[in-house]
Amino acid sequence: MATIKDVAKLAGVALSTASYALSGDSRVSAKTRAKVLEAARQLNYRKNGFAMDLKRSRTNTIALILTDLSGPYYSELIRSVQEVALDNGYDLIACSSVGGRDSTAVKFLREKRTDGAIILAPNIRDEVLIETAGPRFPIVIMDRKISSEYLVNVLVDGEQGGYTATRYLIESGHRSIAYISGPNDSYDSQLRYQGYLRALSEAGLEEQSKWRLSGNFVREGGYNATKMMIVQGSLPEAVFYGNDEMAIGGLKAFEESGISVPEDISVIGFDDIQIAEYVSPPLTTIRQPKSEAGSLAAHLLFQILSGEEVKREYMLTTEMVERSSVKNISVIRK
């Protein structure tokens, strides 16, 4: 595919002159413009879909870049950001970061095709975000902490959430507690794991490596990790799943193996996705403020676009949601 550099070379003009000619800038003579347009025609060159004039004017569009567009967690987030965007007279473009540094999302960011962006995609490198963000292109980062002049961080206290979940199990009488984690490089998973370890340490309990498994934050991963734990033949008294999707997969694995929740084993999740209260048994979990976080990120982006000063970091809290998947065995132990 031909580039503007190819057009400039064929026309025998500077790159900047080719750019001006293609955008109809009056600084270019009619003769030079005709030469550039002819070169573009010969090469079948097409300007970027959003054109170069985005550098000079607003698009009234913001971007939301996510690791994955599927799943209940992301759908709630997209909805909350979209509502704020519409209230401000803006359109929202949501896209996936699948592909990492070679993804369309990264290209989208580098070319600044929107007025700003909200990022919840750990596979986009910190350097890309730091280099891309600027006074005319604000970026709000969710669930990752990056220190940079033009980046704003919206965080959820996952460490406290992991601590609260594990502490709840301990206070319910459980002493052997497994942890099914997300990806090893996940910021969220690491924080929840740290909270899990802190609660165990305070209670004088030790983590057992055979009960630390990874489920990659997906339902199938939670199912497979639980099956692996069952096959080992020695179950813990409770399992803390790093998110609800994995916990729901775990419930299915236990049911298939004839293991009753919570009679035989207690289960707790994290996120409080909508389906959590409708599974059997209804899932005890840590509520993460998904909609609030999305709304806050969007509001901050529009405040920056309006020229307002904002802080560089915001921290949201989690809360305990008690349902029916945890059995209180503290009385039995006494």
C-alpha positions as CSV (number, residue, x, y, z in Angstrom):
1,M,0.0,0.0,0.0
2,A,1.4,3.4,-1.0
3,T,2.3,5.9,1.6
4,I,2.5,9.7,1.5
5,K,6.2,9.4,1.4
6,D,5.9,7.4,-1.9
7,V,3.7,10.2,-3.3
8,A,6.1,12.9,-2.3
9,K,9.0,11.0,-3.9
10,L,7.2,10.4,-7.2
11,A,6.0,14.0,-7.4
12,G,9.5,15.2,-6.6
13,V,8.4,17.4,-3.6
14,A,9.0,17.5,0.1
15,L,6.9,15.3,2.4
16,S,5.4,18.4,4.0
17,T,4.5,19.8,0.6
18,A,2.8,16.6,-0.4
19,S,0.8,16.7,2.9
20,Y,-0.3,20.3,2.3
21,A,-1.3,19.5,-1.3
22,L,-3.4,16.5,-0.4
23,S,-5.2,18.5,2.3
24,G,-5.9,21.4,0.0
25,D,-3.7,23.9,1.8
26,S,-3.5,27.3,0.1
27,R,0.3,27.4,0.6
28,V,0.7,25.0,-2.3
29,S,0.5,26.3,-5.9
30,A,-2.1,24.9,-8.2
31,K,0.7,23.5,-10.4
32,T,2.3,21.6,-7.5
33,R,-1.0,20.4,-6.2
34,A,-1.8,19.0,-9.6
35,K,1.5,17.2,-9.7
36,V,1.0,15.7,-6.2
37,L,-2.6,14.6,-7.0
38,E,-1.4,12.9,-10.2
39,A,1.3,11.0,-8.3
40,A,-1.3,10.0,-5.7
41,R,-3.6,8.8,-8.5
42,Q,-0.8,6.7,-10.2
43,L,0.1,5.1,-6.9
44,N,-3.6,4.6,-5.9
45,Y,-2.8,6.4,-2.7
46,R,-5.7,6.9,-0.2
47,K,-5.4,9.2,2.7
48,N,-5.9,7.8,6.2
49,G,-9.7,7.4,6.8
50,F,-9.7,10.2,9.4
51,A,-7.4,12.3,7.3
52,M,-4.6,14.6,8.5
53,D,-6.8,17.4,9.4
54,L,-7.4,15.7,12.8
55,K,-4.1,17.3,13.8
56,R,-5.8,20.7,13.4
57,S,-9.4,20.1,14.7
58,R,-11.4,18.0,17.1
59,T,-13.2,14.9,16.0
60,N,-15.9,14.9,18.8
61,T,-14.9,11.3,19.3
62,I,-13.1,9.5,22.2
63,A,-11.6,6.0,22.1
64,L,-12.0,3.2,24.7
65,I,-9.3,0.5,24.2
66,L,-9.8,-2.8,26.0
67,T,-8.0,-6.1,26.1
68,D,-11.2,-7.8,25.0
69,L,-14.6,-6.5,23.9
70,S,-16.5,-9.6,25.1
71,G,-17.5,-10.6,28.6
72,P,-19.8,-9.0,31.2
73,Y,-17.2,-6.9,32.9
74,Y,-16.3,-5.1,29.7
75,S,-19.9,-4.6,28.6
76,E,-20.7,-2.7,31.8
77,L,-17.6,-0.6,31.4
78,I,-18.4,0.3,27.8
79,R,-21.9,1.3,28.7
80,S,-20.8,3.6,31.4
81,V,-18.2,5.4,29.2
82,Q,-20.7,5.6,26.4
83,E,-23.3,7.4,28.5
84,V,-20.8,10.1,29.6
85,A,-19.6,10.5,26.0
86,L,-23.2,11.0,24.7
87,D,-24.0,13.4,27.5
88,N,-21.0,15.5,26.3
89,G,-22.0,15.3,22.6
90,Y,-19.3,12.9,21.7
91,D,-19.2,9.6,20.0
92,L,-17.3,6.6,21.4
93,I,-15.1,4.1,19.5
94,A,-14.3,0.9,21.4
95,C,-11.6,-1.4,20.1
96,S,-9.6,-4.4,21.2
97,S,-5.8,-4.3,21.9
98,V,-5.4,-7.9,20.6
99,G,-2.0,-8.0,18.9
100,G,-0.1,-5.9,21.4
101,R,2.4,-3.6,19.8
102,D,1.2,-4.5,16.3
103,S,-2.5,-4.1,17.0
104,T,-4.8,-1.7,15.3
105,A,-5.4,-0.1,18.7
106,V,-1.7,0.9,18.9
107,K,-1.8,2.4,15.4
108,F,-5.0,4.1,16.3
109,L,-3.3,5.7,19.3
110,R,-0.2,6.8,17.5
111,E,-2.2,8.4,14.8
112,K,-4.4,10.2,17.3
113,R,-7.6,9.6,15.4
114,T,-9.7,10.7,18.3
115,D,-9.6,13.6,20.8
116,G,-8.5,11.4,23.7
117,A,-8.5,7.8,24.9
118,I,-9.3,5.6,27.9
119,I,-7.1,2.5,28.2
120,L,-7.8,-0.8,29.9
121,A,-5.3,-2.9,28.1
122,P,-2.2,-4.1,29.9
123,N,-0.7,-5.5,26.7
124,I,-0.2,-1.9,25.4
125,R,3.3,-1.0,26.6
126,D,3.8,1.9,29.0
127,E,6.2,3.6,26.6
128,V,3.6,3.8,23.9
129,L,1.1,5.5,26.2
130,I,3.7,7.9,27.6
131,E,4.9,8.8,24.1
132,T,1.4,9.2,22.7
133,A,-0.2,11.3,25.5
134,G,0.1,15.1,25.3
135,P,-1.6,18.4,26.0
136,R,-3.8,17.9,23.0
137,F,-4.3,14.2,23.4
138,P,-5.2,13.2,27.0
139,I,-5.2,9.6,28.0
140,V,-6.8,8.0,31.1
141,I,-5.4,4.7,32.2
142,M,-7.5,2.2,34.1
143,D,-6.1,-0.5,36.5
144,R,-2.5,0.3,35.8
145,K,-0.3,2.9,37.4
146,I,2.0,5.0,35.1
147,S,3.6,8.2,36.2
148,S,3.6,10.7,33.3
149,E,2.7,14.4,32.9
150,Y,-0.2,13.7,30.5
151,L,-1.5,10.5,31.9
152,V,-4.3,10.1,34.5
153,N,-4.6,6.9,36.5
154,V,-8.0,5.6,37.6
155,L,-7.3,2.7,40.0
156,V,-9.3,0.2,42.1
157,D,-7.9,-0.9,45.4
158,G,-7.5,-4.6,44.4
159,E,-5.1,-5.3,47.2
160,Q,-7.7,-4.3,49.8
161,G,-10.3,-6.3,47.9
162,G,-8.1,-9.4,47.9
163,Y,-7.5,-8.9,51.6
164,T,-11.2,-8.5,52.3
165,A,-12.2,-11.7,50.4
166,T,-9.6,-13.8,52.1
167,R,-10.3,-12.3,55.5
168,Y,-14.0,-13.1,55.1
169,L,-13.2,-16.7,54.4
170,I,-10.9,-16.9,57.5
171,E,-13.5,-15.3,59.7
172,S,-15.9,-17.9,58.4
173,G,-13.7,-20.5,59.9
174,H,-11.7,-21.6,56.8
175,R,-8.0,-22.3,57.3
176,S,-6.9,-23.9,54.0
177,I,-7.7,-21.4,51.2
178,A,-6.7,-21.8,47.5
179,Y,-6.2,-18.8,45.1
180,I,-7.0,-19.1,41.4
181,S,-5.3,-16.2,39.7
182,G,-5.5,-14.3,36.5
183,P,-2.5,-13.9,34.1
184,N,0.8,-13.6,35.9
185,D,1.6,-10.3,34.3
186,S,-1.8,-8.8,35.3
187,Y,-1.7,-5.8,37.5
188,D,-5.1,-6.6,39.0
189,S,-4.2,-10.2,39.7
190,Q,-1.0,-9.2,41.4
191,L,-2.8,-6.8,43.7
192,R,-5.5,-9.3,44.7
193,Y,-2.9,-11.9,45.3
194,Q,-1.0,-9.5,47.6
195,G,-4.2,-8.9,49.6
196,Y,-4.7,-12.7,49.8
197,L,-1.2,-13.2,51.2
198,R,-1.6,-10.3,53.7
199,A,-4.7,-11.8,55.1
200,L,-3.1,-15.3,55.4
201,S,-0.1,-13.8,57.1
202,E,-2.1,-11.9,59.6
203,A,-4.0,-15.1,60.5
204,G,-0.8,-17.1,60.9
205,L,-1.6,-19.2,57.9
206,E,0.7,-20.2,55.0
207,E,0.0,-20.4,51.3
208,Q,0.3,-23.9,49.9
209,S,1.7,-23.9,46.4
210,K,-0.5,-26.8,45.2
211,W,-3.5,-24.5,45.7
212,R,-2.1,-21.6,43.7
213,L,-3.3,-22.0,40.1
214,S,-3.9,-19.8,37.2
215,G,-7.2,-19.4,35.3
216,N,-6.3,-16.5,33.1
217,F,-9.4,-14.5,34.2
218,V,-11.7,-16.5,31.9
219,R,-14.5,-19.0,32.7
220,E,-12.8,-21.9,31.0
221,G,-9.6,-21.2,32.8
222,G,-11.4,-21.3,36.2
223,Y,-13.1,-24.5,35.2
224,N,-9.8,-26.2,34.1
225,A,-7.8,-24.9,37.2
226,T,-10.6,-26.3,39.5
227,K,-10.6,-29.6,37.7
228,M,-6.8,-29.8,38.2
229,M,-7.2,-29.1,41.9
230,I,-9.9,-31.8,42.2
231,V,-7.7,-34.3,40.4
232,Q,-5.0,-33.8,43.0
233,G,-7.3,-35.5,45.5
234,S,-6.8,-33.0,48.4
235,L,-9.2,-30.1,48.4
236,P,-8.9,-26.9,50.5
237,E,-11.8,-25.7,52.6
238,A,-12.3,-22.6,50.4
239,V,-11.3,-21.1,47.1
240,F,-10.8,-17.4,46.3
241,Y,-11.1,-16.9,42.6
242,G,-9.4,-13.7,41.2
243,N,-12.6,-12.9,39.3
244,D,-16.2,-14.0,39.0
245,E,-15.8,-15.5,35.5
246,M,-13.3,-18.0,36.9
247,A,-15.5,-18.6,39.9
248,I,-18.4,-19.5,37.7
249,G,-16.2,-21.9,35.8
250,G,-15.2,-23.4,39.2
251,L,-18.8,-23.9,40.3
252,K,-19.4,-25.9,37.1
253,A,-16.3,-28.1,37.8
254,F,-17.4,-28.8,41.4
255,E,-20.9,-29.6,40.3
256,E,-19.7,-32.1,37.7
257,S,-17.5,-33.8,40.3
258,G,-20.3,-34.1,42.8
259,I,-18.8,-31.6,45.2
260,S,-21.4,-29.3,46.8
261,V,-20.8,-25.6,47.2
262,P,-20.9,-24.4,50.0
263,E,-21.5,-27.6,51.9
264,D,-18.2,-29.3,50.8
265,I,-16.2,-26.2,49.8
266,S,-16.7,-22.5,50.0
267,V,-16.2,-20.2,46.9
268,I,-15.7,-16.5,46.7
269,G,-15.2,-14.4,43.6
270,F,-14.2,-10.8,42.6
271,D,-16.0,-8.2,40.4
272,D,-19.7,-8.8,41.1
273,I,-20.7,-9.1,37.5
274,Q,-24.4,-9.2,36.8
275,I,-24.7,-13.0,36.4
276,A,-23.0,-13.6,39.8
277,E,-26.3,-13.4,41.7
278,Y,-28.1,-15.8,39.3
279,V,-25.7,-18.8,39.4
280,S,-26.3,-21.6,41.8
281,P,-25.5,-21.0,44.5
282,P,-25.5,-17.2,44.2
283,L,-21.9,-16.1,44.3
284,T,-20.4,-14.3,47.3
285,T,-17.9,-11.8,45.8
286,I,-16.1,-8.5,46.1
287,R,-17.9,-5.8,44.2
288,Q,-15.6,-3.8,41.9
289,P,-17.0,-0.4,40.9
290,K,-17.0,-1.1,37.2
291,S,-19.6,1.5,36.1
292,E,-18.3,4.1,38.5
293,A,-14.7,3.6,37.3
294,G,-15.8,4.0,33.6
295,S,-17.9,7.1,34.3
296,L,-15.0,8.7,36.3
297,A,-12.5,8.0,33.6
298,A,-14.8,9.5,31.0
299,H,-15.6,12.6,33.1
300,L,-11.9,13.2,33.7
301,L,-11.1,12.9,30.0
302,F,-13.8,15.6,29.2
303,Q,-12.6,17.8,32.0
304,I,-9.1,17.8,30.5
305,L,-10.5,18.4,27.1
306,S,-12.3,21.4,28.5
307,G,-9.0,22.8,29.9
308,E,-9.6,21.9,33.5
309,E,-6.9,20.7,35.9
310,V,-7.3,17.2,37.4
311,K,-5.3,15.0,39.7
312,R,-3.0,12.4,38.2
313,E,-4.3,9.5,40.3
314,Y,-7.7,8.4,41.6
315,M,-8.4,5.4,43.8
316,L,-11.7,3.6,44.1
317,T,-12.7,1.1,46.8
318,T,-14.3,-2.3,46.7
319,E,-17.0,-3.8,48.9
320,M,-18.1,-7.2,50.1
321,V,-21.2,-8.8,48.7
322,E,-22.5,-11.7,50.8
323,R,-24.6,-14.3,49.1
324,S,-24.7,-18.1,49.4
325,S,-21.4,-19.7,48.2
326,V,-19.5,-19.4,51.5
327,K,-20.3,-21.6,54.5
328,N,-19.6,-20.3,58.0
329,I,-17.8,-23.2,59.7
330,S,-16.3,-21.1,62.6
331,V,-19.0,-22.5,65.0
332,I,-18.0,-26.1,64.0
333,R,-14.4,-25.4,64.7
334,K,-15.1,-24.1,68.1
